[in-house]
Amino acid sequence: MTVRTRIAPSPTGDPHVGTAYIALFNLCFARRHGGQFLLRIEDTDRARSTPESEQAIFDSLRWLGIEWDEGPDVGGDKGPYRQSERGDLYREYAEQLVREGHAFHCYRTAEELETLRAARRARGGFTALKPAELALPAAEVEKRRAAGEPFVIRMKVPQEEGPCPIDDMLRGRVELDWGQVDAQILLKSDGLPTYHLANVVDDHLMGITHVIRGEEWINSAPKHKLLYEYFGWEMPQLCHLPLLRNPDKSKLSKRKNPTSILYYRRMGFLPEALLNYLGRMGWSMPDEREKFTLAEMIDNFDIQRVSLGGPIFDVEKLSWLNGLWIREDLSVEQLADRLQDWAFNRENLLRVLPHTQSRMETLSDFAPLAAFLAAGTLPLAEADFAGLKLEPDQLKQVLQFALWDLEALREWEREQIFAALKALAGRLDIKLKDFLVPLFVAVAGTTASFSVMDSMVLLGPDMTRARLRHALKVCFGELGNKQLKKLEKAYGALARQG
């Protein structure tokens, strides 16, 4: 048997370090066993998937040194490797399940589903909806079908509670309860598949032998096991890796840690060091050494050395390891090359100089004007925001709401950024000039800089948003759930106004 593993990210935002972590372990497992590693794009979320996000996935993984044998950009004989190009396959297999009695057309409305869920909640116990509850009288089904009402295709699952054993390479046999497994939607009303159907069909047709994924998918394993049984296919071996966690043991999230690979690239981390650090997430070399190359990890890789304790993604530890790589593995000449490639290349200079040239009298003026663009986390203090024409609550809203608006932007261009911020200032009833001042400070460390919109474009979305989060932390500390919910409520009310 030839080992075949895969990574299947969704191109719906910034490439996540968690994606790189899962990709690294899949790559190492495949290479260690002389197998193949595939990249598949799960882009059936039409509203959020973008070609730019897809390209960012390719670029960021390759920057780290992760290469794949088959994928959308390199081809292969099991393609296409984008789910959006495989729609006919999913519809065919979904209807096959209906014909064979393993799935059904469900015409239930959103209101009816909520009523059923409410009844479940009132009774207590599992809230998963079962086929018998979802079934409508045959006459009603025919009436809704004849009227052309929308429907989804749902899979049939056991009606009763009881154990469903799942074999996991790290955990051994895990028993989950069929009571928590709902009659999962396989094909949505727009004809697009859900993750569960597409994942099973694609893994089978692409010959995936080992599914190595995050532990958040364990509860979905019974649905996948059942689908493999319905189709009469052999199920790949499952391995659920522990989730990356923040230092406080919570699930890694951008609220508490930068999560975008692009952020770490923009910060000046070496790809070798970041990949090395991800390799230390729950796994260790036989000799326990901290620093190792990708080739060394592959040569020594044993999936059984993965610890199930939640690995802590600590930026301070990453910075320490990155420093080792800079000092121990780069000559002065190589470090000069890295610096030049990172920030001081001609392309970057040509982007920055139009904004600094009008403010320069000597060449030495350039460094102070552009220093914030080559910096990481700015040395801000609460005093930097003193004297602004905003009350503390207004300042908190400006920084947080701007952050949320900028996170929602699909195109990172000056016009789009300006339009979003101007509209937000209007909804908050704050003069645009007063609204932009704290953003200047957060992004550039001073108001004595060129346009904050131009600064954001040059910094890029990841660094810009990271600096807004840092400014919030400097001014208000870690925002608790109660504070965030209050802000979210106010933000939602503003959105309804606009």
Helices and strands as residue ranges (DSSP letters): E 4-7, H 17-32, E 36-39, H 51-64, G 83-85, H 87-99, E 103-106, H 110-123, H 131-134, H 138-146, E 152-155, E 163-168, E 172-177, G 178-180, E 185-187, H 195-205, E 210-214, G 215-220, H 221-231, E 237-241, H 261-267, H 271-279, H 294-299, G 303-305, H 315-329, H 332-342, H 346-356, G 357-359, G 363-365, H 366-370, G 371-373, G 382-385, H 392-408, H 414-428, H 432-444, H 452-459, H 461-476, H 481-497
